[in-house]
Amino acid sequence: MHLFPNVEKRYSHEQLSALEAQRMAQFIAWSPVVFQVSRLLLKWNVLTLVRESREGLTLEALMEATGLSRYALTILTDAALSIGLLLIDPATDRFRLSKTGWFLLTDEGTRANLAFNHDVNYRGLFHLEEALQEGRPAGLKTLGDWSTIYEGLSQLPPEVQQSWFGFDHFYSDHSFDEALPIVFSTRPHRLMDVGGNTGRFALRCVAHDPQVEVTIVDLPGQIDMMRRNVADHSGADRIHAHATNLLAPDATLPEGQTWDVIWMSQFLDCFSEAEICAILTRTAAVMTPATHLYIMETFWDRQHFETASFCLTMTSVYFTTMANGNSKMYHSDRMVAQIKKAGLQVARTYDHLGPGHSILEVVKP
């Protein structure tokens, strides 16, 4: 198994002393408590207040600022010291923010992950065992009665929907600036965006090139959301739609015209390997040798930093429990294998775009 050097070292060599490993084991055992305490320290602005105080804050000052009782705050701050979010000056009993607390408070990706796990995943993860044994998203019933989460995105409660899209957009939007010059390097006129979701990339495309026509392929519910999202934006008249469920046996991609570029961003990780191969086979059917297929994904083996690999392998558990029961964040070798099975080939790979994306440039021989 090929891994990037920073990832490989982490996974092939012991990183902790015995005492550190024991503490990590306990941290895992108490991790649901750690999560909820940390979430409330953020929600009730405890970490923010401590950060904004130059000299740190006493418990009494925090009580006054938050309106929380002494009991509630001692529960939270005692735990925060053990978790490593706060530090305390023994001489003055003033709390100050640790490095970990600073990242939890200020890192955009961490905040997106935390909201996503609380609003979307937390209750459903109780059903992980069923999901793994039965190959279905057994935890999805905590949100609604759908076979996959994608069918229900437009019907999720507002706070759940906000956290889902916040998570999804964080991991895609920050790569668009670097992806656009790659996608438009051949000056495409017709671009198909498969799994275009709410149309955010399509809007970037029509703003980037005043001539390009974009067709978004997605589920009917997603197409409705996309139309509302792009309606008042410049270039919306050049964004078209093709509603379909690509898992349906008779599903097809738009035909009848030559596609210069086909774009799939964070799309194929929503499917099993067999489904990926089937989708790519349908894609190959509408490609010509001049068509460029760009697949943008966050492959866990191609991350520059191991922390990113950690986030991605944990995201796979969301796919298992909540999304569809059979997909994951893939090792790049597995994606390339499905590309080859579909009769296509990777012409070039672009790594380290945005927060950790790679783009596979795929062509039809």
C-alpha positions in Angstrom: 0.0 0.0 0.0 1.5 3.3 -1.1 1.2 6.2 1.3 2.5 9.7 1.4 5.6 9.8 3.7 4.0 11.8 6.5 1.1 9.4 6.5 3.2 6.2 6.2 5.4 7.0 9.1 2.4 7.5 11.4 0.9 4.2 10.4 4.0 2.0 10.4 5.7 3.1 13.7 4.5 3.3 17.3 4.1 7.0 18.2 3.3 6.9 21.9 5.0 5.8 25.1 3.1 3.2 27.3 1.7 5.9 29.5 0.6 8.0 26.5 -1.0 5.0 24.9 -2.9 4.2 28.2 -4.2 7.8 28.3 -5.2 7.7 24.7 -7.2 4.5 25.4 -9.0 6.2 28.2 -9.6 9.3 26.0 -11.3 7.0 23.5 -13.4 5.4 26.2 -14.6 8.8 27.3 -14.7 10.5 23.9 -18.5 11.0 23.8 -18.2 13.0 27.0 -15.2 14.9 25.7 -17.1 15.8 22.6 -20.2 17.2 24.4 -18.2 19.1 27.0 -16.1 20.7 24.2 -19.2 21.6 22.2 -20.8 23.4 25.2 -17.6 25.2 26.0 -17.9 26.6 22.5 -21.7 27.2 22.5 -21.6 29.0 25.8 -18.6 31.1 24.7 -16.4 30.0 27.6 -13.4 29.5 25.3 -14.1 32.8 23.5 -14.2 34.7 26.8 -11.0 33.2 28.1 -9.3 33.9 24.8 -10.3 37.5 24.8 -9.1 38.1 28.3 -5.4 39.1 28.2 -4.7 38.0 31.8 -7.1 35.0 31.8 -10.4 34.7 33.7 -11.3 33.3 37.2 -14.3 31.1 37.7 -16.2 34.0 39.3 -15.5 36.1 36.2 -16.8 33.4 33.9 -19.9 33.0 36.1 -20.7 36.6 35.7 -20.0 36.7 32.0 -21.9 33.5 31.0 -24.7 33.5 33.6 -23.9 29.8 34.3 -23.9 28.5 37.9 -20.7 27.7 39.8 -21.6 24.0 39.6 -22.1 24.0 35.8 -18.9 25.9 35.2 -16.8 23.7 37.5 -18.1 20.6 35.7 -17.0 22.2 32.3 -13.7 23.7 33.4 -12.5 20.7 35.3 -13.2 18.6 32.3 -11.6 21.2 30.0 -8.4 21.0 32.0 -8.3 17.2 31.6 -9.2 17.4 27.9 -6.5 20.0 27.3 -8.6 22.9 26.2 -7.8 25.2 29.1 -4.8 25.8 31.3 -4.8 27.4 34.8 -2.4 29.6 36.7 -2.1 28.0 40.2 -1.1 31.4 41.7 -4.1 33.3 40.5 -6.7 30.6 39.6 -7.1 32.2 36.2 -8.0 30.1 33.2 -6.3 30.7 29.8 -6.7 29.0 26.4 -4.4 26.1 25.4 -3.2 25.5 21.9 -5.8 22.8 21.5 -8.5 25.1 22.7 -7.3 27.8 20.2 -7.6 25.3 17.3 -11.1 24.2 18.5 -12.2 27.8 18.7 -10.7 29.2 15.5 -10.0 26.4 13.0 -12.8 26.5 10.4 -12.4 22.8 9.5 -12.6 21.7 13.1 -15.8 23.8 13.7 -17.4 22.3 10.5 -16.5 18.8 11.6 -17.9 19.4 15.1 -21.2 20.8 13.9 -21.5 18.0 11.4 -20.9 15.3 14.0 -23.3 16.8 16.5 -26.2 17.6 14.2 -25.9 14.9 11.6 -24.1 11.9 13.0 -24.2 11.8 16.8 -27.4 9.9 17.5 -27.1 7.8 14.4 -23.6 6.5 15.3 -25.3 4.4 18.0 -26.3 2.2 15.1 -22.9 1.7 13.5 -22.8 -2.0 14.4 -26.0 -2.6 12.5 -24.7 -0.6 9.5 -21.5 -2.6 9.2 -23.2 -5.9 9.6 -26.1 -5.2 7.3 -24.5 -2.9 4.7 -27.1 -0.1 5.1 -27.2 3.3 6.7 -28.8 2.1 9.9 -28.4 5.4 11.7 -30.2 7.4 9.1 -33.5 6.6 10.7 -32.6 9.2 13.4 -33.0 11.9 10.7 -35.7 10.5 8.5 -37.2 7.6 6.5 -35.0 7.5 3.4 -32.8 4.8 1.8 -29.9 7.2 1.6 -29.3 10.7 3.1 -29.1 12.2 -0.4 -32.7 11.6 -1.0 -33.6 13.5 2.1 -31.2 16.5 2.0 -33.8 18.9 0.9 -36.1 17.7 3.8 -33.6 17.8 6.7 -34.4 20.1 9.6 -32.7 23.5 9.0 -29.9 23.1 11.6 -29.1 19.6 10.3 -29.1 20.8 6.7 -26.9 23.8 7.6 -24.3 21.5 9.3 -24.4 19.0 6.4 -23.9 21.6 3.8 -21.4 23.5 5.9 -19.3 20.3 6.1 -19.7 19.6 2.4 -18.9 23.1 1.3 -15.9 23.5 3.5 -14.2 20.5 1.9 -15.1 21.5 -1.6 -15.2 25.3 -1.9 -11.7 25.9 -0.7 -10.3 23.8 -3.6 -12.3 25.5 -6.4 -9.8 28.4 -6.9 -7.1 25.9 -7.7 -9.4 23.5 -9.6 -10.8 26.1 -12.1 -7.5 26.7 -14.0 -7.1 22.9 -14.4 -10.7 22.4 -15.6 -10.6 25.3 -18.0 -7.1 24.6 -19.4 -8.6 23.3 -22.6 -11.2 26.1 -22.8 -14.3 23.9 -22.6 -17.6 25.1 -24.1 -19.8 22.4 -22.7 -19.3 21.1 -19.1 -21.3 18.5 -17.3 -21.2 18.7 -13.5 -22.2 15.3 -12.2 -23.4 15.5 -8.6 -23.5 19.3 -8.8 -25.5 19.6 -5.6 -26.6 23.2 -5.0 -24.7 24.6 -8.0 -21.8 26.3 -6.2 -19.2 25.0 -8.7 -21.4 25.7 -11.7 -21.7 29.3 -10.5 -17.9 29.5 -10.3 -17.6 28.1 -13.8 -20.0 30.6 -15.5 -18.3 33.4 -13.7 -14.9 32.2 -14.7 -15.8 31.8 -18.4 -18.6 33.9 -20.0 -19.0 31.3 -22.8 -19.2 28.0 -21.0 -22.6 26.1 -20.7 -22.9 23.9 -17.6 -25.3 21.0 -17.2 -25.8 19.8 -13.6 -26.7 16.1 -13.1 -28.2 15.2 -9.7 -31.3 13.9 -7.9 -34.6 15.7 -8.5 -34.6 17.1 -5.0 -31.1 18.4 -5.4 -32.0 20.0 -8.8 -34.8 21.9 -7.2 -32.4 23.2 -4.5 -29.9 24.1 -7.1 -32.4 26.1 -9.2 -33.4 28.2 -6.2 -29.7 28.7 -5.2 -28.5 29.9 -8.7 -31.7 31.8 -9.7 -30.5 35.4 -8.9 -26.9 35.0 -9.9 -25.2 36.2 -13.1 -24.8 33.4 -15.6 -27.7 31.3 -14.3 -29.1 31.2 -17.8 -26.1 29.1 -18.8 -26.7 26.5 -16.0 -28.9 23.7 -17.1 -30.2 20.6 -15.3 -30.6 16.9 -15.8 -32.5 15.2 -13.0 -31.8 11.5 -12.5 -30.9 8.9 -9.9 -27.7 7.3 -11.2 -28.3 4.2 -9.1 -31.4 3.4 -11.1 -30.8 0.6 -13.7 -32.1 2.7 -16.5 -30.4 6.0 -15.6 -28.4 7.7 -18.2 -26.2 10.8 -18.5 -27.2 13.6 -20.9 -26.5 12.6 -24.5 -26.9 14.2 -27.9 -24.0 16.7 -27.6 -20.3 16.6 -27.3 -19.0 17.1 -23.7 -15.7 18.9 -23.5 -15.4 18.4 -19.7 -17.1 16.2 -17.2 -16.6 17.2 -13.6 -17.2 15.1 -10.5 -16.3 16.7 -7.2 -16.7 14.7 -4.0 -19.3 12.6 -5.8 -17.9 9.2 -6.4 -17.1 8.7 -2.7 -20.9 8.5 -2.2 -21.0 5.1 -3.8 -19.6 1.6 -3.5 -16.8 0.4 -5.7 -19.2 -1.5 -7.9 -21.5 1.5 -8.2 -18.5 3.7 -9.0 -17.6 1.4 -11.8 -21.1 1.4 -13.2 -21.3 5.2 -13.1 -17.9 5.6 -14.8 -19.0 3.1 -17.4 -22.0 5.3 -18.2 -19.8 8.3 -18.2 -17.4 6.6 -20.7 -20.4 6.1 -23.0 -20.9 9.8 -23.4 -17.2 10.7 -23.7 -15.2 11.1 -26.8 -11.3 10.9 -26.9 -11.3 14.7 -26.6 -13.4 14.7 -23.4 -11.6 15.4 -20.1 -13.1 13.8 -17.0 -11.9 15.5 -13.8 -12.5 13.6 -10.6 -11.8 15.6 -7.5 -11.7 13.7 -4.2 -10.0 13.7 -0.8 -8.1 10.5 -0.9 -6.9 9.5 2.6 -3.6 8.1 1.3 -2.6 11.3 -0.5 -2.7 13.8 2.3 0.3 15.9 3.2 -0.6 15.8 6.9 -1.8 12.8 8.9 -4.4 14.9 10.6 -6.2 15.2 7.3 -6.0 11.4 6.8 -7.6 10.9 10.3 -10.5 13.2 9.4 -11.1 11.3 6.2 -11.1 7.8 7.6 -13.5 9.0 10.3 -15.7 10.5 7.6 -16.0 7.0 6.1 -17.9 6.0 9.3 -20.5 8.7 8.4 -21.0 7.1 5.0 -21.4 3.7 6.6 -23.9 4.8 9.3 -25.7 7.8 7.9 -25.2 8.2 4.1 -25.7 5.0 2.3 -24.1 2.1 4.1 -21.6 1.1 1.4 -19.2 3.9 0.5 -16.2 5.6 2.0 -13.3 8.0 1.6 -11.2 5.9 -0.7 -7.5 5.1 -1.0 -6.6 6.4 -4.5 -5.6 3.0 -5.7 -9.2 1.8 -5.3 -10.5 4.7 -7.4 -8.0 4.1 -10.1 -8.9 0.5 -10.3 -12.6 1.4 -11.0 -11.5 3.9 -13.6 -9.6 1.2 -15.4 -12.5 -1.3 -15.1 -14.7 1.3 -16.8 -12.3 1.4 -19.8 -10.8 4.8 -18.9 -7.4 5.8 -17.9 -5.8 8.4 -15.6 -3.8 10.9 -17.7 -2.5 13.0 -14.8 -2.9 13.5 -11.1 -2.9 16.9 -9.3 -2.3 16.7 -5.5 -2.6 19.0 -2.5 -5.4 21.3 -3.8 -7.2 23.3 -1.1 -7.6 21.4 2.2 -6.4 18.1 0.8 -8.0 17.4 -2.6 -6.6 15.5 -5.5 -7.8 15.7 -9.1 -7.6 12.7 -11.4 -7.6 13.8 -15.0 -9.2 10.9 -16.9 -9.5 10.3 -20.6 -11.0 7.7 -22.9 -8.4 5.9 -24.9 
